[in-house]
Amino acid sequence: MAILVIAEHDNKALKSATLNTITAANKIGSEVHILVAGFACKGVAEQAAGIAGVASVKMADSAALEPQLAEDVADLVLAISGGYEHILAPATTFGKNFLPRVAALLDVAQISEIVSVEGPDTFVRPIYAGNALATVKSADLIKVISVRTTGFDAAGTGGAAPIVELSVPASGGKSSFVSRELTKSERPELGAAKIIVSGGRGLGSSENYHNLLDPLADKLGAAMGASRAAVDAGFAPNDYQVGQTGKIVAPQLYIAVGISGAIQHLAGMKDSKIIVAINKDPDAPIFQIADYGLVGDLFELVPQFVSELG
């Protein structure tokens, strides 16, 4: 039987998290199909068809699916689930919104945030804030799985899958779309950025956060991140939060400024390829996982850092 991957997109382009999820699906070993559900999303379906390792693209194009409400997406997935043994989605806000509902409707246990595939029914997922890895074996007939995108490389291009149009079930009317507030930024998207500059409570204020970190991020072409303490203190918006209750990231370079390294924050960024930490406390936990550490006053070190970048 085949594997169904639900694509994350904005009705214009695929999100990078979908590419990582497709890689995970290919490791399971069966034929991979992608579901593109949205409105005026033919362009997205064509992008999906060009991904290597994809055998078929299922396109559900309807105005009712434009807001991608959890109830409507779950009903659509349920309607076509009979032909699949695995249903995968990225462990992002998108996937976490509807996938538990799919699992509940199918009366199966969801396997959350896998980071490795050991076999068609065996997967590895982090537990205890990432301090341990659990190997989980499922006997469910349909396995509903969310994929931690940092655990898998992005799938490449080169595919030529056919696109099949699906009929869309009538909306159950359980919820309605009111409005959407989108954060617009010229910086890279946090979850897909190759470089992230992240600030913590040590910065002291929102003004310091921006005055110190904005120039550094600009020089590096980096995304901005923050610890939960910084977000709770109002230094940065919620969508900047990195950690167990924020975004899970694994950039090529992660620069942590004024972040002590609470276990919840480390769970969200410790898979970064290179970690640079700046903190005045030499015993801060962040230094235990940092590749490079600067012990000193961040108000002096960060401007020097920016100056050295030219």
FITIKE-105773 format. One record per residue (C-alpha): x, y, z; residue in three letters; residue number from 1. Coordinates in Angstrom, 2 decimals. Example, Ala and Ser with C-alpha at 12.3 -4.5 7.8 and 13.67 -1.06 7.14 Angstrom:
# FITIKE-105773
- 12.30, -4.50, 7.80, ALA, 1
- 13.67, -1.06, 7.14, SER, 2
***
This chain:
# FITIKE-105773
- 0.00, 0.00, 0.00, MET, 1
- 1.01, 3.59, -0.61, ALA, 2
- 2.02, 6.44, 1.73, ILE, 3
- 0.10, 9.72, 1.83, LEU, 4
- 1.94, 12.96, 2.63, VAL, 5
- -0.20, 16.03, 3.28, ILE, 6
- 1.54, 19.03, 1.77, ALA, 7
- 2.00, 22.24, 3.73, GLU, 8
- 1.61, 25.28, 1.48, HIS, 9
- 0.12, 28.78, 1.28, ASP, 10
- -1.86, 28.14, -1.93, ASN, 11
- 1.06, 29.62, -3.85, LYS, 12
- 4.14, 27.55, -3.00, ALA, 13
- 5.12, 24.45, -1.06, LEU, 14
- 6.65, 24.99, 2.36, LYS, 15
- 10.09, 23.49, 2.86, SER, 16
- 8.76, 21.26, 5.66, ALA, 17
- 6.92, 19.24, 3.02, THR, 18
- 10.22, 18.31, 1.35, LEU, 19
- 11.63, 16.90, 4.61, ASN, 20
- 8.42, 14.94, 5.17, THR, 21
- 8.66, 13.41, 1.70, ILE, 22
- 12.20, 12.22, 2.49, THR, 23
- 10.86, 10.51, 5.62, ALA, 24
- 8.08, 8.91, 3.57, ALA, 25
- 10.55, 7.57, 1.03, ASN, 26
- 12.55, 5.92, 3.81, LYS, 27
- 9.47, 3.88, 4.75, ILE, 28
- 9.76, 2.26, 1.37, GLY, 29
- 6.32, 2.36, -0.27, SER, 30
- 4.97, 4.47, -3.11, GLU, 31
- 4.58, 8.10, -2.03, VAL, 32
- 1.51, 10.19, -2.88, HIS, 33
- 1.09, 13.88, -1.96, ILE, 34
- -2.21, 15.52, -1.09, LEU, 35
- -2.40, 19.22, -2.01, VAL, 36
- -5.55, 20.67, -0.44, ALA, 37
- -6.37, 24.33, -0.93, GLY, 38
- -7.83, 26.85, -3.35, PHE, 39
- -6.37, 27.85, -6.72, ALA, 40
- -3.51, 25.54, -5.81, CYS, 41
- -2.71, 24.01, -9.20, LYS, 42
- 0.69, 25.69, -9.15, GLY, 43
- 1.45, 24.05, -5.81, VAL, 44
- 0.39, 20.67, -7.19, ALA, 45
- 2.74, 21.14, -10.15, GLU, 46
- 5.59, 21.91, -7.76, GLN, 47
- 4.78, 18.76, -5.80, ALA, 48
- 4.72, 16.71, -9.00, ALA, 49
- 8.32, 17.74, -9.70, GLY, 50
- 9.71, 16.41, -6.42, ILE, 51
- 11.92, 13.34, -6.66, ALA, 52
- 10.38, 10.19, -5.20, GLY, 53
- 6.74, 11.25, -5.61, VAL, 54
- 4.57, 8.79, -7.54, ALA, 55
- 1.29, 10.73, -7.60, SER, 56
- -0.18, 14.09, -6.58, VAL, 57
- -3.77, 14.28, -5.34, LYS, 58
- -5.17, 17.80, -5.75, MET, 59
- -8.26, 18.94, -3.87, ALA, 60
- -9.01, 22.44, -5.15, ASP, 61
- -11.95, 24.17, -3.50, SER, 62
- -12.74, 27.59, -2.06, ALA, 63
- -13.87, 25.78, 1.08, ALA, 64
- -10.30, 24.55, 1.60, LEU, 65
- -8.60, 27.94, 1.17, GLU, 66
- -8.26, 28.56, 4.93, PRO, 67
- -7.23, 24.90, 5.51, GLN, 68
- -9.37, 24.50, 8.62, LEU, 69
- -8.50, 21.42, 10.65, ALA, 70
- -12.00, 19.94, 10.41, GLU, 71
- -12.21, 20.23, 6.63, ASP, 72
- -8.69, 18.94, 5.98, VAL, 73
- -9.21, 16.02, 8.37, ALA, 74
- -12.50, 15.06, 6.69, ASP, 75
- -10.79, 15.09, 3.28, LEU, 76
- -7.89, 12.94, 4.52, VAL, 77
- -10.35, 10.54, 6.12, LEU, 78
- -12.30, 10.24, 2.86, ALA, 79
- -9.24, 9.04, 0.93, ILE, 80
- -7.43, 7.21, 3.73, SER, 81
- -8.61, 3.73, 2.72, GLY, 82
- -5.86, 3.29, 0.17, GLY, 83
- -3.00, 4.15, 2.50, TYR, 84
- -1.07, 2.42, 5.25, GLU, 85
- 0.82, 5.55, 6.35, HIS, 86
- -0.37, 9.17, 6.58, ILE, 87
- 2.38, 11.74, 7.17, LEU, 88
- 2.48, 15.48, 7.77, ALA, 89
- 5.20, 17.83, 9.02, PRO, 90
- 5.30, 18.43, 12.79, ALA, 91
- 4.73, 22.13, 12.26, THR, 92
- 1.79, 24.28, 13.33, THR, 93
- 0.07, 23.13, 10.13, PHE, 94
- 0.46, 19.42, 10.85, GLY, 95
- -0.27, 19.74, 14.56, LYS, 96
- -3.53, 21.51, 13.74, ASN, 97
- -5.28, 18.65, 11.93, PHE, 98
- -3.26, 15.43, 12.24, LEU, 99
- -4.41, 14.50, 15.79, PRO, 100
- -7.97, 14.84, 14.52, ARG, 101
- -7.21, 12.43, 11.67, VAL, 102
- -5.77, 9.91, 14.14, ALA, 103
- -8.80, 10.23, 16.41, ALA, 104
- -11.26, 9.74, 13.54, LEU, 105
- -9.34, 6.66, 12.41, LEU, 106
- -9.16, 5.43, 16.03, ASP, 107
- -5.39, 4.97, 15.92, VAL, 108
- -2.50, 6.32, 18.00, ALA, 109
- -0.56, 9.17, 16.42, GLN, 110
- 3.22, 8.77, 16.33, ILE, 111
- 4.54, 12.28, 16.88, SER, 112
- 7.70, 14.03, 15.67, GLU, 113
- 9.67, 11.10, 14.33, ILE, 114
- 13.35, 11.74, 13.60, VAL, 115
- 14.23, 8.37, 12.08, SER, 116
- 12.58, 5.51, 10.22, VAL, 117
- 13.68, 2.03, 11.31, GLU, 118
- 11.09, 0.14, 9.27, GLY, 119
- 7.52, 0.37, 7.94, PRO, 120
- 6.13, 0.00, 11.47, ASP, 121
- 9.06, 1.20, 13.61, THR, 122
- 10.11, 4.79, 14.18, PHE, 123
- 12.33, 6.85, 16.49, VAL, 124
- 11.04, 9.94, 18.26, ARG, 125
- 12.49, 12.22, 20.97, PRO, 126
- 11.07, 12.20, 24.50, ILE, 127
- 11.89, 14.09, 27.72, TYR, 128
- 12.54, 17.35, 25.85, ALA, 129
- 14.89, 15.57, 23.47, GLY, 130
- 17.10, 14.09, 26.18, ASN, 131
- 16.19, 10.55, 25.15, ALA, 132
- 15.06, 8.79, 21.99, LEU, 133
- 12.24, 6.25, 22.02, ALA, 134
- 11.87, 3.53, 19.39, THR, 135
- 8.16, 3.05, 18.75, VAL, 136
- 6.57, 0.10, 16.95, LYS, 137
- 2.97, 0.43, 15.80, SER, 138
- 0.50, -2.34, 15.04, ALA, 139
- -2.19, 0.05, 13.74, ASP, 140
- -3.47, -0.70, 10.24, LEU, 141
- -3.03, 2.98, 9.33, ILE, 142
- -0.08, 4.78, 10.87, LYS, 143
- -0.60, 8.50, 11.40, VAL, 144
- 2.79, 10.17, 11.76, ILE, 145
- 4.10, 13.70, 12.21, SER, 146
- 7.67, 14.30, 11.05, VAL, 147
- 10.19, 16.51, 12.82, ARG, 148
- 11.66, 18.16, 9.76, THR, 149
- 15.10, 18.70, 11.32, THR, 150
- 15.58, 14.92, 11.32, GLY, 151
- 15.47, 14.55, 7.54, PHE, 152
- 17.09, 16.22, 4.54, ASP, 153
- 14.87, 17.98, 2.02, ALA, 154
- 13.80, 15.98, -1.01, ALA, 155
- 15.20, 17.12, -4.34, GLY, 156
- 13.61, 17.81, -7.69, THR, 157
- 13.50, 15.73, -10.84, GLY, 158
- 10.14, 14.00, -10.50, GLY, 159
- 7.30, 13.94, -13.01, ALA, 160
- 4.32, 12.60, -11.10, ALA, 161
- 0.79, 12.73, -12.53, PRO, 162
- -1.76, 15.05, -10.92, ILE, 163
- -5.15, 13.58, -10.03, VAL, 164
- -8.02, 15.92, -9.14, GLU, 165
- -10.18, 14.89, -6.18, LEU, 166
- -13.76, 15.73, -5.34, SER, 167
- -14.00, 17.63, -2.06, VAL, 168
- -16.43, 16.46, 0.64, PRO, 169
- -18.99, 19.00, 1.78, ALA, 170
- -17.87, 21.03, 4.77, SER, 171
- -19.22, 19.78, 8.06, GLY, 172
- -19.70, 23.38, 9.20, GLY, 173
- -18.04, 22.71, 12.56, LYS, 174
- -15.92, 25.84, 12.28, SER, 175
- -15.69, 28.91, 10.11, SER, 176
- -12.84, 31.10, 8.97, PHE, 177
- -12.92, 34.64, 10.37, VAL, 178
- -9.58, 36.27, 9.60, SER, 179
- -5.87, 35.69, 9.38, ARG, 180
- -3.05, 37.88, 10.62, GLU, 181
- 0.22, 37.19, 8.85, LEU, 182
- 3.62, 38.39, 9.96, THR, 183
- 5.50, 39.84, 7.00, LYS, 184
- 9.27, 40.01, 7.04, SER, 185
- 12.07, 40.33, 4.55, GLU, 186
- 14.13, 37.96, 6.68, ARG, 187
- 14.23, 34.20, 5.97, PRO, 188
- 11.51, 32.05, 7.51, GLU, 189
- 12.68, 30.87, 10.92, LEU, 190
- 11.94, 27.19, 10.39, GLY, 191
- 13.85, 27.05, 7.10, ALA, 192
- 16.66, 29.56, 7.69, ALA, 193
- 20.28, 28.52, 7.27, LYS, 194
- 21.46, 31.11, 9.82, ILE, 195
- 19.57, 32.16, 12.96, ILE, 196
- 20.44, 34.90, 15.42, VAL, 197
- 18.56, 34.29, 18.66, SER, 198
- 18.30, 36.42, 21.77, GLY, 199
- 17.43, 35.69, 25.38, GLY, 200
- 16.55, 37.36, 28.65, ARG, 201
- 20.15, 38.60, 29.02, GLY, 202
- 19.44, 41.32, 26.47, LEU, 203
- 17.34, 43.11, 29.08, GLY, 204
- 14.75, 44.82, 26.88, SER, 205
- 13.01, 44.81, 23.51, SER, 206
- 15.05, 47.87, 22.53, GLU, 207
- 18.33, 46.08, 23.26, ASN, 208
- 17.09, 42.96, 21.45, TYR, 209
- 16.54, 44.88, 18.22, HIS, 210
- 19.39, 47.37, 18.51, ASN, 211
- 21.97, 44.62, 19.08, LEU, 212
- 20.62, 41.71, 17.05, LEU, 213
- 19.07, 43.40, 14.01, ASP, 214
- 22.45, 44.63, 12.65, PRO, 215
- 23.99, 41.19, 13.21, LEU, 216
- 21.11, 39.42, 11.47, ALA, 217
- 21.25, 41.92, 8.61, ASP, 218
- 24.98, 41.30, 8.09, LYS, 219
- 24.49, 37.53, 8.02, LEU, 220
- 21.19, 37.43, 6.12, GLY, 221
- 19.81, 35.55, 9.12, ALA, 222
- 16.40, 34.87, 10.61, ALA, 223
- 15.64, 36.18, 14.10, MET, 224
- 14.83, 33.88, 17.02, GLY, 225
- 14.28, 34.15, 20.74, ALA, 226
- 14.08, 32.08, 23.88, SER, 227
- 10.77, 31.68, 25.68, ARG, 228
- 11.97, 33.97, 28.45, ALA, 229
- 12.62, 36.72, 25.89, ALA, 230
- 9.22, 36.21, 24.29, VAL, 231
- 7.43, 36.18, 27.65, ASP, 232
- 9.22, 39.40, 28.57, ALA, 233
- 7.97, 41.03, 25.38, GLY, 234
- 11.38, 41.38, 23.72, PHE, 235
- 10.24, 39.50, 20.60, ALA, 236
- 6.95, 38.23, 19.09, PRO, 237
- 5.66, 34.71, 19.70, ASN, 238
- 6.53, 33.48, 16.22, ASP, 239
- 10.22, 34.07, 17.01, TYR, 240
- 10.24, 31.53, 19.84, GLN, 241
- 12.65, 28.60, 19.49, VAL, 242
- 12.32, 25.63, 21.80, GLY, 243
- 10.15, 22.80, 23.00, GLN, 244
- 7.04, 25.00, 22.97, THR, 245
- 8.18, 27.05, 19.97, GLY, 246
- 9.81, 26.18, 16.66, LYS, 247
- 12.26, 23.31, 16.23, ILE, 248
- 15.17, 24.48, 14.07, VAL, 249
- 18.41, 23.05, 12.74, ALA, 250
- 20.21, 25.76, 10.76, PRO, 251
- 23.78, 25.64, 9.54, GLN, 252
- 24.65, 28.36, 12.09, LEU, 253
- 22.81, 29.24, 15.30, TYR, 254
- 24.02, 32.24, 17.31, ILE, 255
- 22.62, 32.38, 20.85, ALA, 256
- 23.00, 35.77, 22.51, VAL, 257
- 22.17, 36.15, 26.20, GLY, 258
- 20.52, 32.71, 26.32, ILE, 259
- 21.42, 30.60, 29.33, SER, 260
- 20.31, 27.35, 27.71, GLY, 261
- 17.29, 25.99, 29.57, ALA, 262
- 16.49, 22.43, 28.56, ILE, 263
- 13.31, 23.57, 26.80, GLN, 264
- 15.30, 25.91, 24.55, HIS, 265
- 18.03, 23.37, 23.83, LEU, 266
- 15.38, 20.90, 22.68, ALA, 267
- 14.52, 23.27, 19.85, GLY, 268
- 17.99, 24.07, 18.48, MET, 269
- 20.58, 21.54, 19.61, LYS, 270
- 20.60, 19.85, 16.18, ASP, 271
- 22.04, 23.01, 14.60, SER, 272
- 25.21, 22.29, 12.66, LYS, 273
- 27.31, 25.01, 14.37, ILE, 274
- 26.26, 26.71, 17.61, ILE, 275
- 27.86, 29.96, 18.80, VAL, 276
- 26.99, 31.14, 22.30, ALA, 277
- 27.58, 34.58, 23.84, ILE, 278
- 26.95, 34.81, 27.59, ASN, 279
- 28.61, 36.40, 30.60, LYS, 280
- 28.08, 33.29, 32.75, ASP, 281
- 30.83, 30.71, 32.02, PRO, 282
- 28.67, 28.02, 33.66, ASP, 283
- 25.62, 28.64, 31.48, ALA, 284
- 24.23, 25.32, 30.12, PRO, 285
- 24.33, 26.67, 26.55, ILE, 286
- 28.12, 26.28, 26.57, PHE, 287
- 27.77, 22.51, 27.03, GLN, 288
- 26.45, 22.13, 23.50, ILE, 289
- 28.07, 25.18, 21.84, ALA, 290
- 30.79, 24.65, 19.25, ASP, 291
- 32.13, 28.13, 19.97, TYR, 292
- 31.57, 30.14, 23.14, GLY, 293
- 32.29, 33.77, 24.01, LEU, 294
- 32.23, 34.55, 27.73, VAL, 295
- 31.75, 38.22, 28.31, GLY, 296
- 29.46, 41.24, 28.15, ASP, 297
- 27.17, 40.80, 25.15, LEU, 298
- 26.71, 44.58, 24.94, PHE, 299
- 30.41, 44.82, 24.04, GLU, 300
- 30.88, 41.54, 22.15, LEU, 301
- 27.94, 41.77, 19.73, VAL, 302
- 28.89, 45.21, 18.33, PRO, 303
- 32.48, 43.95, 17.94, GLN, 304
- 31.11, 40.90, 16.14, PHE, 305
- 29.14, 43.13, 13.74, VAL, 306
- 32.16, 45.38, 13.20, SER, 307
- 34.37, 42.40, 12.30, GLU, 308
- 31.84, 41.31, 9.67, LEU, 309
- 32.51, 44.56, 7.85, GLY, 310
***
